[in-house]
Amino acid sequence: MAEPQPPAATTDGEPPKEPSKNALKKAQKEKEKAEKKAAAKARELAERTKQQAAAAEDISKDAYGELPLIGSKDFKPTGAQRSDLSDIASLEDKEIVFRCWVENARPQGAKLAFLNLRQGLNTVQAVVAASETLSKHMVKFAQNVSTESTLVVTGTVKRVQEPIKSATIKDFEIHVSKLFVEAKAHVLPLQVEDAERPLPTEGAAEEIKEGEGRPLVGLNTRLNHRTIDLRAKINHAIFVIKSGVCTLFQEFLGQRGFVLIQTPKILGAASEGGANVFEVKYFDKKAFLAQSPQLAKQMCIASRFQRVMEIGPVFRAENSNTARHLTEFTGLDLEMEFQENYHEVMGLLEDLMLFIFKELNSRYKKETDLVRSVYHVEDFKLPESGKVPRIPFTEGIKMLREAGEDLNDYDDLTTPQEKHLGRLVLEKYGSDFYTLDQFPLAIRPAYTMPSPHDPKLSNSYDMFMRGQEILSGAQRIHDADLLAKQMRAHDPPIDPDGPGMKDYVDCFRYGCPPHAGGGFGLERIVQFWLGLPNIRMTSLFPRDPQRVAP
Amino acid sequence: MAEPQPPAATTDGEPPKEPSKNALKKAQKEKEKAEKKAAAKARELAERTKQQAAAAEDISKDAYGELPLIGSKDFKPTGAQRSDLSDIASLEDKEIVFRCWVENARPQGAKLAFLNLRQGLNTVQAVVAASETLSKHMVKFAQNVSTESTLVVTGTVKRVQEPIKSATIKDFEIHVSKLFVEAKAHVLPLQVEDAERPLPTEGAAEEIKEGEGRPLVGLNTRLNHRTIDLRAKINHAIFVIKSGVCTLFQEFLGQRGFVLIQTPKILGAASEGGANVFEVKYFDKKAFLAQSPQLAKQMCIASRFQRVMEIGPVFRAENSNTARHLTEFTGLDLEMEFQENYHEVMGLLEDLMLFIFKELNSRYKKETDLVRSVYHVEDFKLPESGKVPRIPFTEGIKMLREAGEDLNDYDDLTTPQEKHLGRLVLEKYGSDFYTLDQFPLAIRPAYTMPSPHDPKLSNSYDMFMRGQEILSGAQRIHDADLLAKQMRAHDPPIDPDGPGMKDYVDCFRYGCPPHAGGGFGLERIVQFWLGLPNIRMTSLFPRDPQRVAP
């Protein structure tokens, strides 16, 4: 086993480059060309010798360079502690080693290089200054290091007098003593700097913002180069928040006895009506992708799992090319028994969302502020009373009519009407979050429990953020005969004995308790929390009717 | 809005049944039949009147019966606190209300009924005894309540002298004062009692266990009636543990800075070789289901997410009909930067699993013991030193050869050889969990980093529980040129410029740090932790080449 290897320039398996190899082969055929190449080679050799001589005199020659590809040659780590720049305030005047990447490198004469280095959401200014112990060769190397290369840097943390504008770390900079390139970046097809800036307004592919020379880059270009785009701090913040919403969802529900389940995504039958479903070639049969875990999670309740939750992909073959539709998104689903009234479940859903909002505001404040500052989005307003507005559907219709909308008692709302109602609710209740309860039965799925108050209504609800739907839920029918009847009466009718349906309907013949639940769209929660213009920004590698790559 | 409604027999929206309606219609056509029906109706009316008279004398008539379908008529809950039987010790001599379901009901003369009632993993004995305040009518009703019906019971918690054998709660029973059926169960196609008992040994569809009259029910029958099967306590315990493994996975990694991600399951190209992949009809194009989040999670690392994890479905179109293969299972995936050596990542993976085992033994001991008692499985052994055995592949080969197996240095292990090695490791190191490191390069995916020590080996590893693989992982190649070269040299060759591959390969041109990771099969962890004979038992609704329903 080899010696422990410090981060220094050695070779590690890569064959030495021999630029004349091809030339020699060709030379056998074309003498003239060969002579030219030989001369070039001679010049190159001379240049190399000269450089090597210079390097021999380079006092910093072991303090910079390109590291070989880390192939884990040395199984004993050097033990060098790598620092996290988040801890920089506690490291003043200490020499630290850290991995980072290059935001940019700026020369200042022959003796000075300034670099902006990034690690996670932090950026720090680093100074490489020629001195008795640091050569101009090293300064030149630092000046020319390519943007987005990964580095291992050794340097001392120094407090600065004037706050540094160009970095997120304002009060400290790094005085570099060693600088190695671990992975060199080639020329980028998209600048990360551009990915940090907002999207152009809807419709425009590119837009030049007033007072700035650079055009705003359109979403398609960004998504085509998504792995560069995702490097932007704003995008890191979005996905840290998305991860946070999942954590908070599970934390809140886990404490209340919910069991995390995984239901199948491949179904033997297109059970939920058959429209908008992706077909799968399943060996020699046809199968389908689940449009929601609806039937399976209810079957778990019938199987006596009293409270279940799921976080999983949901597939919709809708040819919708809007700013809030994806063909594959993440469902945050839950289903639970209730004792007497489905409002028990609505109350839990409201408490869940209030918990998520509160914790996003404390645990993920930095990320939230970062994203909202780019899009100049207002804070997300919640009612001071702590009571989520719970508005009967008929009352919502009334509010809209009074505000000039033309619609009937049992009409479904259009997206513009939903947004309008959101503004009205915000005005009246001071809340960007609210519940609409008792939807018309005809516009809900067949398994929805009819309302005991009005047979044209149902025990169902939607939840909204900034006037847009994030959850759809209801009390479900837990009696097999009533369910079968409602399925036959549905428009279009569903055969309760049909494939994929019989198992579902039958499971309610064996004493299933009353239950309700709902499904959130994770990406929508993130989009509307942050006020982002497009849902694609909240999906790592978004899928829509036009896009299945990268 | 109606009055708050106590759990009592009232009507709730359901139209009253009028059995003679059809008869009257037909009567207009067929007089004779109408007369018969009218006579029947008269008899029925007389019977009903008689019953009503009896009911009028029934002192308990408001204390039992079938509740109407809960349609959430009353929006104000009664406020009756429902008790959790887990808290029974603190409720001695108190009157409680609780929801439960019927394991069985046993008459004892005309004045006494014993019921076994279940709630979650608890069962309790309930006594309905005729007295001055409780009628024989009510006792008879309780004696005849159907197995698996859901009840709301009111009763007093009483300590018993002799421990009760037939219930999990040994020291208390319930003296019932009210008993309502909330949801009545029809005749069951599978007895839950049978689902509590072990599977017959492999190959047998049914088996009669020595000394017992009842045959053991085969897996297929159970899966065909999965919603009944799942009601068994053993199955509840399995899925509580499965949920627990996810929670522990996220808890451990979340504390170490891992971001939970969701990568697309629909891919535009069959990127990982093209074999064993399900094809999807994606609008007018072909798409494919992801066989793992491998490429996407690496692309996240290239996008500077330093540590990512994912819990999501994984799809394999393998025609494998074994006890440890599913076509859809849950992947617990992670990927992370490392500083100097991929053993940093292996160490984290080992610590993760030790954490999971430790916490399963404490937080999920009850569930673990319940399942293992049915299958008489031994405890899961971990090394006393706390150090997970980390065995080089070549060393594993040597151990197997010394134990009589015939195989070459760079051969892949068969399943029986893996199990054999597991037994050898258990003997030598006292551990049911171990890591095999430095696998032959030829049997690993093209993106695997070759070993710097032996070009025929690689920086890759598998982890095993009870001699069976639960994780496959490796250091990945983070240099685009080396990656493209290895892909071309792979058997079968992969085109690095091909569809779905170019975006992946290119993302390593922009300064990607060294990284490694792995993917666990969640169902396998649960299966081998509990020592279950078949992986299908760890999937709510398992998918295999023959089964896509329920």
HADDOCK unambig.tbl for C-alpha pairs under 7 A between the chains (distance, minus, plus):
assign (segid A and resid 70 and name CA) (segid B and resid 514 and name CA) 6.54 0.50 0.50
assign (segid A and resid 71 and name CA) (segid B and resid 449 and name CA) 6.84 0.50 0.50
assign (segid A and resid 71 and name CA) (segid B and resid 452 and name CA) 6.32 0.50 0.50
assign (segid A and resid 72 and name CA) (segid B and resid 340 and name CA) 6.60 0.50 0.50
assign (segid A and resid 72 and name CA) (segid B and resid 341 and name CA) 4.72 0.50 0.50
assign (segid A and resid 72 and name CA) (segid B and resid 342 and name CA) 6.28 0.50 0.50
assign (segid A and resid 73 and name CA) (segid B and resid 452 and name CA) 5.28 0.50 0.50
assign (segid A and resid 75 and name CA) (segid B and resid 341 and name CA) 6.27 0.50 0.50
assign (segid A and resid 77 and name CA) (segid B and resid 340 and name CA) 6.06 0.50 0.50
assign (segid A and resid 77 and name CA) (segid B and resid 341 and name CA) 6.56 0.50 0.50
assign (segid A and resid 148 and name CA) (segid B and resid 510 and name CA) 6.37 0.50 0.50
assign (segid A and resid 148 and name CA) (segid B and resid 511 and name CA) 6.04 0.50 0.50
assign (segid A and resid 149 and name CA) (segid B and resid 510 and name CA) 6.52 0.50 0.50
assign (segid A and resid 149 and name CA) (segid B and resid 511 and name CA) 4.43 0.50 0.50
assign (segid A and resid 150 and name CA) (segid B and resid 511 and name CA) 5.21 0.50 0.50
assign (segid A and resid 150 and name CA) (segid B and resid 512 and name CA) 6.74 0.50 0.50
assign (segid A and resid 150 and name CA) (segid B and resid 513 and name CA) 6.39 0.50 0.50
assign (segid A and resid 183 and name CA) (segid B and resid 511 and name CA) 4.46 0.50 0.50
assign (segid A and resid 183 and name CA) (segid B and resid 512 and name CA) 6.01 0.50 0.50
assign (segid A and resid 183 and name CA) (segid B and resid 513 and name CA) 6.25 0.50 0.50
assign (segid A and resid 184 and name CA) (segid B and resid 510 and name CA) 6.59 0.50 0.50
assign (segid A and resid 184 and name CA) (segid B and resid 511 and name CA) 4.77 0.50 0.50
assign (segid A and resid 185 and name CA) (segid B and resid 509 and name CA) 5.77 0.50 0.50
assign (segid A and resid 185 and name CA) (segid B and resid 510 and name CA) 3.73 0.50 0.50
assign (segid A and resid 185 and name CA) (segid B and resid 511 and name CA) 4.25 0.50 0.50
assign (segid A and resid 186 and name CA) (segid B and resid 509 and name CA) 5.78 0.50 0.50
assign (segid A and resid 186 and name CA) (segid B and resid 510 and name CA) 5.41 0.50 0.50
assign (segid A and resid 227 and name CA) (segid B and resid 299 and name CA) 6.32 0.50 0.50
assign (segid A and resid 227 and name CA) (segid B and resid 302 and name CA) 6.78 0.50 0.50
assign (segid A and resid 227 and name CA) (segid B and resid 303 and name CA) 5.05 0.50 0.50
assign (segid A and resid 227 and name CA) (segid B and resid 507 and name CA) 6.35 0.50 0.50
assign (segid A and resid 228 and name CA) (segid B and resid 303 and name CA) 6.20 0.50 0.50
assign (segid A and resid 230 and name CA) (segid B and resid 303 and name CA) 5.61 0.50 0.50
assign (segid A and resid 231 and name CA) (segid B and resid 303 and name CA) 4.88 0.50 0.50
assign (segid A and resid 231 and name CA) (segid B and resid 304 and name CA) 5.84 0.50 0.50
assign (segid A and resid 240 and name CA) (segid B and resid 259 and name CA) 6.29 0.50 0.50
assign (segid A and resid 243 and name CA) (segid B and resid 259 and name CA) 5.90 0.50 0.50
assign (segid A and resid 243 and name CA) (segid B and resid 260 and name CA) 4.87 0.50 0.50
assign (segid A and resid 243 and name CA) (segid B and resid 261 and name CA) 6.43 0.50 0.50
assign (segid A and resid 259 and name CA) (segid B and resid 240 and name CA) 6.28 0.50 0.50
assign (segid A and resid 259 and name CA) (segid B and resid 243 and name CA) 5.91 0.50 0.50
assign (segid A and resid 260 and name CA) (segid B and resid 243 and name CA) 4.86 0.50 0.50
assign (segid A and resid 261 and name CA) (segid B and resid 243 and name CA) 6.44 0.50 0.50
assign (segid A and resid 263 and name CA) (segid B and resid 540 and name CA) 6.62 0.50 0.50
assign (segid A and resid 263 and name CA) (segid B and resid 541 and name CA) 6.79 0.50 0.50
assign (segid A and resid 264 and name CA) (segid B and resid 541 and name CA) 6.46 0.50 0.50
assign (segid A and resid 267 and name CA) (segid B and resid 548 and name CA) 5.83 0.50 0.50
assign (segid A and resid 267 and name CA) (segid B and resid 549 and name CA) 6.82 0.50 0.50
assign (segid A and resid 268 and name CA) (segid B and resid 548 and name CA) 4.81 0.50 0.50
assign (segid A and resid 268 and name CA) (segid B and resid 549 and name CA) 5.76 0.50 0.50
assign (segid A and resid 278 and name CA) (segid B and resid 280 and name CA) 6.77 0.50 0.50
assign (segid A and resid 278 and name CA) (segid B and resid 281 and name CA) 6.18 0.50 0.50
assign (segid A and resid 278 and name CA) (segid B and resid 282 and name CA) 6.59 0.50 0.50
assign (segid A and resid 279 and name CA) (segid B and resid 280 and name CA) 5.79 0.50 0.50
assign (segid A and resid 279 and name CA) (segid B and resid 281 and name CA) 5.44 0.50 0.50
assign (segid A and resid 280 and name CA) (segid B and resid 278 and name CA) 6.77 0.50 0.50
assign (segid A and resid 280 and name CA) (segid B and resid 279 and name CA) 5.78 0.50 0.50
assign (segid A and resid 280 and name CA) (segid B and resid 280 and name CA) 4.51 0.50 0.50
assign (segid A and resid 280 and name CA) (segid B and resid 281 and name CA) 6.41 0.50 0.50
assign (segid A and resid 281 and name CA) (segid B and resid 278 and name CA) 6.19 0.50 0.50
assign (segid A and resid 281 and name CA) (segid B and resid 279 and name CA) 5.43 0.50 0.50
assign (segid A and resid 281 and name CA) (segid B and resid 280 and name CA) 6.39 0.50 0.50
assign (segid A and resid 282 and name CA) (segid B and resid 278 and name CA) 6.60 0.50 0.50
assign (segid A and resid 299 and name CA) (segid B and resid 227 and name CA) 6.34 0.50 0.50
assign (segid A and resid 302 and name CA) (segid B and resid 227 and name CA) 6.79 0.50 0.50
assign (segid A and resid 303 and name CA) (segid B and resid 227 and name CA) 5.05 0.50 0.50
assign (segid A and resid 303 and name CA) (segid B and resid 228 and name CA) 6.22 0.50 0.50
assign (segid A and resid 303 and name CA) (segid B and resid 230 and name CA) 5.62 0.50 0.50
assign (segid A and resid 303 and name CA) (segid B and resid 231 and name CA) 4.89 0.50 0.50
assign (segid A and resid 304 and name CA) (segid B and resid 231 and name CA) 5.84 0.50 0.50
assign (segid A and resid 312 and name CA) (segid B and resid 312 and name CA) 6.47 0.50 0.50
assign (segid A and resid 340 and name CA) (segid B and resid 72 and name CA) 6.57 0.50 0.50
assign (segid A and resid 340 and name CA) (segid B and resid 77 and name CA) 6.11 0.50 0.50
assign (segid A and resid 341 and name CA) (segid B and resid 72 and name CA) 4.68 0.50 0.50
assign (segid A and resid 341 and name CA) (segid B and resid 75 and name CA) 6.28 0.50 0.50
assign (segid A and resid 341 and name CA) (segid B and resid 77 and name CA) 6.58 0.50 0.50
assign (segid A and resid 342 and name CA) (segid B and resid 72 and name CA) 6.26 0.50 0.50
assign (segid A and resid 449 and name CA) (segid B and resid 71 and name CA) 6.85 0.50 0.50
assign (segid A and resid 452 and name CA) (segid B and resid 13 and name CA) 6.01 0.50 0.50
assign (segid A and resid 452 and name CA) (segid B and resid 71 and name CA) 6.31 0.50 0.50
assign (segid A and resid 452 and name CA) (segid B and resid 73 and name CA) 5.34 0.50 0.50
assign (segid A and resid 500 and name CA) (segid B and resid 550 and name CA) 6.84 0.50 0.50
assign (segid A and resid 503 and name CA) (segid B and resid 550 and name CA) 6.21 0.50 0.50
assign (segid A and resid 507 and name CA) (segid B and resid 227 and name CA) 6.35 0.50 0.50
assign (segid A and resid 509 and name CA) (segid B and resid 185 and name CA) 5.76 0.50 0.50
assign (segid A and resid 509 and name CA) (segid B and resid 186 and name CA) 5.75 0.50 0.50
assign (segid A and resid 510 and name CA) (segid B and resid 148 and name CA) 6.36 0.50 0.50
assign (segid A and resid 510 and name CA) (segid B and resid 149 and name CA) 6.51 0.50 0.50
assign (segid A and resid 510 and name CA) (segid B and resid 184 and name CA) 6.59 0.50 0.50
assign (segid A and resid 510 and name CA) (segid B and resid 185 and name CA) 3.73 0.50 0.50
assign (segid A and resid 510 and name CA) (segid B and resid 186 and name CA) 5.39 0.50 0.50
assign (segid A and resid 511 and name CA) (segid B and resid 148 and name CA) 6.04 0.50 0.50
assign (segid A and resid 511 and name CA) (segid B and resid 149 and name CA) 4.42 0.50 0.50
assign (segid A and resid 511 and name CA) (segid B and resid 150 and name CA) 5.22 0.50 0.50
assign (segid A and resid 511 and name CA) (segid B and resid 183 and name CA) 4.47 0.50 0.50
assign (segid A and resid 511 and name CA) (segid B and resid 184 and name CA) 4.77 0.50 0.50
assign (segid A and resid 511 and name CA) (segid B and resid 185 and name CA) 4.24 0.50 0.50
assign (segid A and resid 512 and name CA) (segid B and resid 150 and name CA) 6.72 0.50 0.50
assign (segid A and resid 512 and name CA) (segid B and resid 183 and name CA) 6.00 0.50 0.50
assign (segid A and resid 513 and name CA) (segid B and resid 150 and name CA) 6.35 0.50 0.50
assign (segid A and resid 513 and name CA) (segid B and resid 183 and name CA) 6.23 0.50 0.50
assign (segid A and resid 514 and name CA) (segid B and resid 70 and name CA) 6.54 0.50 0.50
assign (segid A and resid 540 and name CA) (segid B and resid 263 and name CA) 6.62 0.50 0.50
assign (segid A and resid 541 and name CA) (segid B and resid 263 and name CA) 6.77 0.50 0.50
assign (segid A and resid 541 and name CA) (segid B and resid 264 and name CA) 6.45 0.50 0.50
assign (segid A and resid 548 and name CA) (segid B and resid 267 and name CA) 5.84 0.50 0.50
assign (segid A and resid 548 and name CA) (segid B and resid 268 and name CA) 4.81 0.50 0.50
assign (segid A and resid 549 and name CA) (segid B and resid 267 and name CA) 6.83 0.50 0.50
assign (segid A and resid 549 and name CA) (segid B and resid 268 and name CA) 5.75 0.50 0.50
assign (segid A and resid 550 and name CA) (segid B and resid 500 and name CA) 6.82 0.50 0.50
assign (segid A and resid 550 and name CA) (segid B and resid 503 and name CA) 6.19 0.50 0.50
